[in-house]
C-alpha cells in the first residue's frame, strides 16, 4: 500500500505527523494543480491519497473520475479551520 498526502504549501500545520514519520507529503503551489498532482501520484502507483477538503473542492476529477476507482482511494480530510 503506497500512501501519500497532498497539502497547500502555505498550510504549515497539516500532515506534520505524517511528514515526521517519513510518509510522502506533497505540497502544491496552486490549488488548481490538484488534478494534475493526483494523476501524477496515480502514475507512480500510489493507491491512497489524503487531501484536505479545502483542496478537494478545486478538483473536478475526484467525483467524476475516481469515485468508483478500485485502484485509487482518495480520502478527504476536514480543513484546518474546523479545528480552531
Beta strands, then each sheet from edge to edge (+ up, - down):
strand 1: 3-8
strand 2: 24-28
strand 3: 48-52
strand 4: 73-77
sheet 1: 2+ 1+ 3+ 4+
end
